[in-house]
Amino acid sequence: MSESRGPAPADPGGAQAPGGAGGQPALEVQGLVKDYPGGVRAVDGVSFTIAPGEVFALLGPNGAGKTTTIKVLATLVRPTAGTVRVCGHDAVREPDRVRALLGYVPQEVALDRHMTGLEHLELSARLYRVPAAERAGRIAHALALVSLADRAREPIKRYSGGMKKRLDLACGLLHRPRLLILDEPTVGLDLQTRLEVWRFVRELRRDGAAVLLTTHDMDEADELADRIAIVDHGKVQAQGTAAELRAGFGGAMVKVELGQADLDDGARAALAGLEGARRCELRGRKLLLATDDAAALAPRVAAALAARGLVPRAIGFGQPSLDDVFLEITGHALRDEA
């Protein structure tokens, strides 16, 4: 399918899912590698585990290896090395069994514009071999879950982009998968539809399904995921809860938007030497200073810049965001890369 620098975050290679010892994970990925011709390694030793009822996010820019990883998990691409198990079943040796246990909703919807929503769901139910006696009930439940019951008999060509995405989600869960894979589920959606998709994911979690979510949207990962893996250059650079990843940054922070201001080595050294500054990193036009007391450090930073005739665009302080954590770990901004 479409993974260190910086702080010492949660274990990048093998953080375990919650849920207690002895419970079988919904997904186990160990040492996953995928090479393509020409020496291109798209996935380089990815490992993570997802428990039943957990939402796990792969957070990274386009080209980071997220989509290739998902295609391997969905049995669409054969791995070069490593193992993937869905509810204990090996994705290479038991692909048919794995496909029956998971649902896969790709980033791009694949719907026939001349069919109705109901016809699409009926086709999906047959393809997933849902028992005939259960099809009507499951389709009705899926339509209610994605708020399309009143539009089910209309052709897809009358659906908005958000309605098409919600129908695609409904098709992916008719067979009640133990693991649902959502690849960039809200890309291109308006705010209202995005929030509807978020509600849908939360309901799946309450029902005990495991959800693997790929995204380059920090807010989405922060809002939905129980745990997050930051992926870059084919590797998991860090993983843990959002709180654990922020804690790995090293306390609070002061962030300076430099604008057109240029920091020479002397100015940067002076800022790094300010009382309370534990680390000073220049990332493009952003200056990040880690500290235990950001409220006290921020005015010292402003004064030090003013003493050198430098006027920043903005100075802020507080706890680090996931954007800040990603920047610190990978050395580049996720939104810029994505």
NORFENWO-V21478 format. One record per pair of residues at least 24 apart in sequence whose ideal C-beta (glycine too) atoms are under 10 Angstrom apart, sorted by the first residue. I is the first residue (numbers start at 1). J is the second residue. If there is no record, write none. Layout:
i->[I:I]
j->[J:J]
This chain:
i->[1:1:1:1:1:1:1:1:1:1:1:1:1:1:1:1:1:1:1:1:1:1:2:2:2:2:2:2:2:2:2:2:2:2:2:2:2:3:3:3:3:3:3:3:3:3:3:3:3:3:3:3:3:3:3:3:3:3:3:3:3:3:3:4:4:4:4:4:4:4:4:4:4:4:5:5:5:5:5:5:5:6:6:6:6:6:6:6:6:6:6:6:6:6:6:6:7:7:7:7:7:7:7:7:7:7:7:7:7:7:8:8:8:8:8:9:9:9:9:9:9:9:9:9:9:9:9:9:9:9:10:10:10:10:10:10:10:10:10:10:10:10:10:11:11:11:11:11:11:12:12:12:12:12:12:12:12:12:12:12:12:12:12:13:13:13:13:13:13:13:13:14:14:14:14:14:15:15:15:15:15:15:15:15:15:15:15:16:16:16:16:17:17:17:17:17:17:17:17:17:17:17:18:18:18:18:18:18:18:19:19:19:19:19:19:19:20:23:23:24:24:24:24:24:24:25:25:25:25:25:25:25:25:25:25:25:26:26:26:26:26:26:26:26:26:26:26:26:26:26:26:26:26:26:26:26:26:27:27:27:27:27:27:27:27:27:27:27:27:27:27:27:27:27:27:28:28:28:28:28:28:28:29:29:29:29:29:29:29:29:29:29:29:29:29:30:30:30:30:30:31:31:31:31:32:32:32:32:32:32:32:32:32:32:32:32:32:32:33:33:33:33:33:33:34:34:34:34:34:34:34:34:34:34:34:34:35:35:35:35:36:36:36:40:40:41:41:41:41:41:41:42:42:42:42:42:42:42:42:42:42:43:43:43:43:43:43:43:43:43:43:43:43:43:43:44:44:44:44:44:44:45:45:45:45:45:46:46:46:46:46:46:46:46:46:47:47:47:47:47:48:48:48:48:48:48:49:49:49:50:50:50:50:50:50:50:51:51:51:52:52:52:52:52:52:52:53:53:53:53:53:53:53:53:53:54:54:54:54:54:54:54:54:54:55:55:55:55:55:55:55:55:55:55:55:55:55:55:55:55:55:55:56:56:56:56:56:56:56:56:56:56:56:56:56:56:57:57:57:57:57:57:57:57:57:57:57:57:57:57:57:57:57:57:57:57:57:57:58:58:58:58:58:58:58:58:58:58:58:58:58:58:59:59:59:59:59:59:59:59:59:59:59:59:59:59:59:59:59:59:59:59:59:59:59:59:60:60:60:60:60:60:60:60:60:60:60:60:60:60:60:60:60:60:61:61:61:61:61:61:61:61:61:61:61:61:61:62:62:62:62:62:63:63:63:63:63:64:64:64:64:64:64:64:64:64:64:64:64:64:64:65:65:65:65:65:65:65:66:66:66:66:66:66:66:66:66:66:66:67:67:67:67:67:68:69:69:69:69:69:69:69:69:70:70:70:70:70:70:70:70:70:71:71:71:71:73:73:73:73:73:73:74:74:74:74:74:74:74:74:74:74:75:75:75:76:76:86:86:86:86:86:87:87:87:87:98:99:99:99:100:100:100:100:100:101:101:101:101:101:102:102:102:102:102:102:102:102:102:103:103:103:103:103:103:103:103:103:103:103:103:103:103:103:103:103:104:104:104:104:104:104:104:104:105:105:105:105:105:105:105:105:105:105:105:105:105:105:106:106:106:106:106:106:106:107:107:107:107:107:107:107:107:107:107:108:108:108:108:108:109:109:109:109:109:109:109:109:109:109:110:110:110:111:111:111:111:111:111:111:111:112:112:112:113:113:113:113:113:113:114:114:114:115:115:115:116:116:116:116:116:116:116:116:116:116:117:117:117:117:117:117:117:117:117:117:117:117:117:117:117:117:117:117:118:118:118:118:118:118:118:118:119:119:119:119:120:120:120:120:120:120:120:121:121:121:121:121:121:122:123:124:124:124:124:124:124:124:124:125:125:125:126:127:127:127:128:128:128:128:128:128:128:129:130:130:130:134:134:134:135:138:138:138:138:138:139:139:139:141:141:141:141:142:142:142:142:142:142:142:142:142:143:143:144:145:145:145:145:145:145:145:145:146:146:146:146:146:146:146:146:147:147:147:147:160:160:160:161:161:161:161:162:162:162:162:162:162:162:162:162:163:163:164:164:165:165:165:165:165:165:166:166:166:166:169:169:169:169:169:170:173:173:173:173:176:176:177:177:177:177:178:178:178:179:179:179:179:180:180:180:180:180:180:180:181:181:181:181:181:182:182:182:182:182:182:183:183:183:183:184:184:184:184:184:184:184:185:185:185:185:185:185:185:186:186:186:186:186:186:187:187:187:187:187:194:194:195:197:198:198:201:215:215:216:216:216:216:216:217:217:217:217:218:218:218:218:218:218:218:218:218:218:219:219:219:221:221:221:221:222:222:222:222:225:228:228:228:230:230:230:230:230:230:231:232:232:232:232:232:232:232:233:235:237:237:237:237:238:238:238:238:238:242:242:242:243:244:245:245:245:245:245:245:246:246:246:246:246:246:247:247:247:248:248:248:248:249:249:249:249:249:249:249:249:249:249:249:249:250:250:250:250:250:250:250:251:251:251:251:251:251:251:251:251:252:252:252:252:252:252:252:252:252:252:252:252:252:252:252:252:253:253:253:253:253:253:253:253:253:253:253:253:253:253:253:253:253:253:253:254:254:254:254:254:254:254:254:254:254:254:254:254:254:254:254:254:254:254:254:255:255:255:255:255:255:255:255:255:255:255:255:255:255:255:255:255:255:255:256:256:256:256:256:256:256:256:256:256:256:256:256:256:256:256:256:256:257:257:257:257:257:257:257:257:258:258:258:258:258:258:258:258:258:258:258:259:259:259:259:259:259:260:260:260:260:260:261:261:261:261:261:261:261:261:261:262:263:263:263:263:263:264:264:266:267:267:267:267:267:267:270:270:270:270:270:271:271:271:271:271:271:273:274:274:274:274:275:276:276:277:277:279:281:281:281:283:283:283:283:283:283:283:284:284:284:284:284:285:285:286:286:286:286:286:287:287:288:288:288:288:289:290:290:290:291:293:294:294:294]
j->[34:42:43:58:65:66:67:68:69:70:71:72:73:74:76:77:104:106:107:181:183:214:62:63:65:66:67:68:69:70:71:106:107:108:183:184:214:32:42:43:44:45:46:47:48:58:59:60:64:65:66:69:229:230:231:232:233:234:235:236:237:238:239:230:232:235:236:237:238:248:328:329:330:331:232:237:281:328:329:330:331:237:238:248:249:250:279:281:288:325:326:327:328:329:330:331:238:245:246:247:248:249:250:251:279:290:320:325:328:329:238:247:248:249:250:230:237:238:239:240:244:245:246:247:248:249:250:325:328:329:227:228:229:230:238:239:240:241:243:244:245:247:248:47:236:238:239:240:244:45:46:47:48:229:230:231:235:236:237:238:239:240:329:45:46:47:48:235:236:238:239:47:48:49:236:239:47:48:49:227:229:236:238:239:240:241:244:48:49:51:227:48:49:50:51:52:53:54:56:210:226:227:49:51:53:54:226:227:241:49:50:51:52:53:54:210:51:51:52:51:52:85:87:88:178:49:50:51:52:54:85:86:87:88:179:210:50:51:52:53:54:56:85:86:87:88:101:102:177:178:179:180:208:209:210:211:212:51:52:54:56:73:84:85:86:87:91:98:101:102:178:179:181:210:212:83:84:85:86:87:88:90:69:72:73:79:82:83:84:85:86:91:212:229:236:81:82:83:84:85:79:81:82:83:65:68:69:72:73:79:80:81:82:83:84:91:234:236:72:79:80:81:82:234:65:68:69:71:72:77:78:79:80:81:82:234:79:80:81:234:68:77:80:68:234:65:68:80:233:234:235:66:67:68:69:71:72:77:80:233:234:67:68:69:71:72:77:79:80:81:82:231:234:235:236:80:81:233:234:235:236:81:82:234:235:236:72:79:82:84:229:231:234:235:236:82:83:229:236:239:212:227:229:231:236:239:85:227:239:86:179:210:211:212:226:227:210:226:227:87:178:179:205:208:209:210:204:205:206:207:208:209:210:211:226:205:208:209:210:211:212:225:226:227:180:182:201:202:204:205:209:210:211:212:213:221:223:224:225:226:227:228:179:210:211:212:213:214:221:224:225:226:227:228:229:239:182:211:212:213:214:215:217:218:220:221:222:223:224:225:226:227:228:229:230:231:239:242:183:212:213:214:215:216:221:225:228:229:230:231:236:239:213:214:215:216:217:218:220:221:222:225:228:229:230:231:232:237:238:239:242:245:322:325:326:334:214:215:216:221:229:230:231:232:233:234:235:236:237:326:330:334:337:338:216:231:232:233:326:330:332:333:334:335:336:337:338:184:216:334:337:338:232:233:234:337:338:214:216:230:231:232:233:234:235:236:237:330:334:337:338:214:231:232:233:234:235:236:183:184:212:213:214:215:216:229:231:232:234:106:107:183:184:214:234:181:183:212:214:229:231:234:236:104:106:107:181:182:183:184:212:214:104:106:181:183:98:102:104:179:181:212:98:99:102:103:104:106:179:181:183:212:99:102:104:104:106:177:178:179:181:210:177:178:179:210:179:128:175:177:128:129:175:177:178:175:176:177:178:179:172:175:177:178:179:180:181:210:212:128:169:171:172:173:174:175:176:177:178:179:180:181:182:204:209:211:172:177:179:180:181:182:183:212:165:168:169:170:171:172:173:180:181:182:183:184:185:197:168:172:181:182:183:184:185:165:168:182:183:184:185:186:187:188:214:168:183:184:187:188:156:159:161:164:165:166:167:168:169:171:164:168:171:156:157:159:164:165:167:168:171:155:156:157:155:156:157:158:159:164:155:156:157:155:156:157:151:152:153:154:155:156:157:158:159:167:143:146:148:149:151:152:153:154:155:156:158:159:163:164:166:167:170:171:143:148:149:151:152:153:154:167:152:153:155:156:152:156:164:167:168:170:171:148:152:167:170:171:174:174:171:167:168:170:171:172:173:174:175:171:174:175:174:171:174:175:171:172:173:174:175:176:177:175:174:175:176:174:175:176:174:170:173:174:175:176:170:171:174:170:173:174:176:166:167:169:170:171:172:173:174:176:167:170:170:169:170:173:199:200:203:204:207:170:171:173:196:197:199:200:203:193:196:199:200:189:190:193:188:189:190:193:186:188:189:190:192:193:194:196:197:193:196:189:193:189:193:194:196:197:200:193:196:197:200:196:197:200:201:204:200:200:204:207:209:207:209:204:209:210:211:208:209:210:209:210:211:212:204:205:209:210:211:212:213:210:211:212:213:214:211:212:213:214:215:224:212:213:214:215:213:214:215:216:217:220:338:211:213:214:215:217:220:224:213:215:217:219:220:224:215:216:217:220:338:219:220:223:224:223:224:225:334:338:326:334:335:337:338:322:334:335:338:242:321:322:323:324:325:326:334:335:338:321:322:323:245:322:326:334:246:321:322:323:322:322:325:326:322:325:326:329:330:334:330:326:329:330:331:332:334:337:330:330:326:329:330:331:325:326:328:329:330:321:322:325:319:325:320:322:325:326:328:329:319:320:321:322:324:325:319:320:325:320:325:328:329:279:288:290:319:320:321:322:324:325:327:328:329:278:279:290:291:292:320:328:278:279:290:291:292:293:294:319:320:276:278:289:290:291:292:293:294:295:296:297:298:317:318:319:320:278:279:281:288:289:290:291:294:297:298:316:317:318:319:320:321:324:325:328:280:287:288:289:290:291:293:294:295:296:297:298:299:300:301:302:315:316:317:318:283:286:287:288:289:294:298:301:312:314:315:316:317:318:320:321:323:324:327:280:282:285:286:287:288:289:298:301:302:305:310:312:313:314:315:316:317:285:286:287:312:313:314:315:316:282:284:285:286:287:305:310:311:312:313:314:285:310:311:312:313:314:285:310:311:312:313:285:287:305:308:309:310:311:312:313:310:287:305:308:310:312:308:310:308:304:305:307:308:309:310:301:304:305:307:308:297:300:301:304:305:308:304:300:301:303:304:300:300:301:301:304:328:327:328:331:324:327:328:330:331:332:333:327:331:332:333:336:312:313:313:323:324:327:333:312:315:320:324:327:328:317:320:324:328:317:317:318:319:320]
